[in-house]
Amino acid sequence: MNKLQRLLQNKILILTICAAGIGGTFQYGYNISIINAPASYIQTFMNTTWLERTGVPLESNVILLLWSFTVSAYPLGGLTGAVVAGPMAIMLGRKMSLLLNNVFVIIAAALSGFSRMAKSFEMIMLSRFFTGMNAGVSMNIQPMYLAESAPKKLRGAVALTSASFTALGLVLGQVVGLRELLGREESWPFLLASNVVPALIQLTTLPWFPESPRYLLIDRGDKESCISALQKLRGTTDLSAELEEMLAEQAAVKGQRAKNPWELFQNPSLRWQLVSIVVLSSAMQLCGNDSMYSYAAYVFQEAGIPRDKIPYVVIAGVTGVLPTEVFDQMSRPAAYMICGSLLWFNLFLVGTAFPFIVKSLAHFCYIPFLVVCVCTALYVGFFLPETKGKSFLEISEEFKKRNFRTKTRAGFYKGPEEIKTTTL
């Protein structure tokens, strides 16, 4: 019976991870990659549409400018989504926020799917903005939801599944964009609208799984619902140890309200947490991995690979998601807002600067990204504490020691503050 219960509890946790991921970070990776295959078709559509409207074709540089607006609308929407994700997670809860987040994708799919029929390339730009909003929200809330729902021993592994779903989305987006599937000229609106499928899957599956137990107890103060959620996720009635930890976290933040992002910068007790968030969030994009998603065709073409073979070469890719376990419960939504905002800003920065880096450094274009990776590795090795097997409260204590280390050393001397005389 114990084996059956363990199997059941693992099954529920795995299904919760899949339901959250398919409409969450999967969409981030999927929507980054599906835009590459129809790039030339969409640019042709822009020129044709403008010609029908005005009788004058667009110049090549204007077409590229419009295309850059279309591509940059995605990180702009992602930045907006990252900003609203924190308030959504607090007011609506983690699970409900993920469910409502699918509305952005449904709107985006409708806009892109009917754009050719409406003869409006502006609908594609707006579609990419809403798609980015969906990704911005999910990139913040999904890791939060999974980290708070997983048992302490599995928290790291469960949080990293967000990265796995991103990588899966990248690969499937490239596969679906092949000419044999939806990568043909006549089917590109269906390719851009295909992101509605993962959204519908999440809408039909995620409601069956519980809300984050920590959100239920600490944010809402609903102990009964918290115990019920824990029982579904753990498959056991022996929840005393885990519940005791969460009650300790609840007591530690009692009387506090959820902090705004700007308040975190004013709090000296969160100094190293913020530094860690800034360094690791920035490194995720400044390491250069996303430049390959946007400019893979250009890089492989420069390497001499035939153009018709490039779509099959670029079917590869991985990415990472930073679980912000370094903040206390009341600060975590704001921390994810900072993390997400940095992620999308740096994605926009790298996407804009990469062509100029290639032009200046040629074959050595990845040297700046190598420097970022080395510096980040040194920071992680020397300054980031281990989080494996520790509760959120224990992680906060680790950072508290580092934040107040200088004050502790300064206050080690316990003698008089002023020596009046040196006479013996």
Phi, psi and omega in degrees: 000322179296321178295321179295319179295319179295319178296319181294316181295320177294323179296316180295318179295317179297317179294325176296317178299315181293318181295322178287322186285323186295327176256009183252249184292342172304319181295325179301308180293318183298316184282342171290318189273332184289343182282344184287314186299315183270017185304311182292325179293319180292322177296321175296320178298320178299314181295317181295317180297316180294323179296320178293328181285316190246342185082003180236128179287158178279146173287156185299320180291330177289322177298316179295324178294316177297322179293322178295324176297320180296316180291317183287344176296332181293304176295332176295317175294323177298320177297318177297316178297322179296325180290320182275349184296320181300305177301324178298315182297327182280314186280322186256341186094164184290311184293313181296326177296318178296322180293312180292335179299336180291343177300322179298319180291320179298317176298316181298318180296321179295318180295311182288324181295327182257007184296319180291321178297321180276354182054051182222106175285342176296330178295328178292316178300314180295323177299317179294327178296313180293326176297319177296321177301316178301315181293321180298320178291312185292324180297334179269315190274325181299311177300324178296313181298315182289319180297325181279343181265340185276151172294158187303320183290336183252003189300316181298313180296319181292318180297326181287349175296338175300320177293323179296319179291327176297313179297320177298319178297320178299314182293313182294325176297322177290322180293313180297333180279001177292154181299330181290344181247261183247015184270010179276163184297322183282349186245009183296329176297326178290326177297313181292331180273355183292347179291352177288337182295308176301325179297317180292325177297316180293321180297332181266347184248316187299327180301341181280352185249158189284160173287165177302123180300321180293323176296317182297320183278311190274318181277321183258344181069025182260090184292321181297314179294325178298314179297318178299318179294319179297320180296321178293320184281328184261335180070026181213156178266351180273085184246012189299316183295313182291321179294324178296320177298315181292325176295325176294319176297320179297319179293326182292331183251011182299133180085353178267156174250163177298131186276149172276156183304318182292336178288332180295323181290340181268357184259111182295338181285353180244017186301308184285332174299315180294318178301317180296318178299313182296314183295310185286322178294318179293321182295331179303324181259324183284354174285350173094001183295321183286344175296330179290328180291325183272329188235023181300316182299319181294316182295315181290328177295319177294333179280357176095010179280133180304143186300322182287346179264344186301316181303332181276336180284326186276004179283076178193158175153145175224163177210181182222155177230132181270113173281117184278072177277002187271002180246154175289169188301318185284342180262347190298316177302319178294324178296319177294327176297317178295314180301311182294320180297317178296319180301311184287325177296315180290328174298317177296319182295313181294317179299327180280321188274338188303315179302324180287327176295316178298317181296325183276320188253348178054239185294345181260023187294341182264004177299315177300324179290326177297319179299318178299316181296317180295314180297322179294318178299320178295319179297314180299318182293324187260334191239339185269123179286158177287137179248354185296129175071015182246147176284167178299325180292321179293323178295318178298323178295322178300316180288328179298321178299319181287320181296327184249018180297319181296316180295324180295317179293321181293329183265013182291325181285126186251012182283186180295148182291330182222128179267118186283326185208158176254008181291134179277000000 
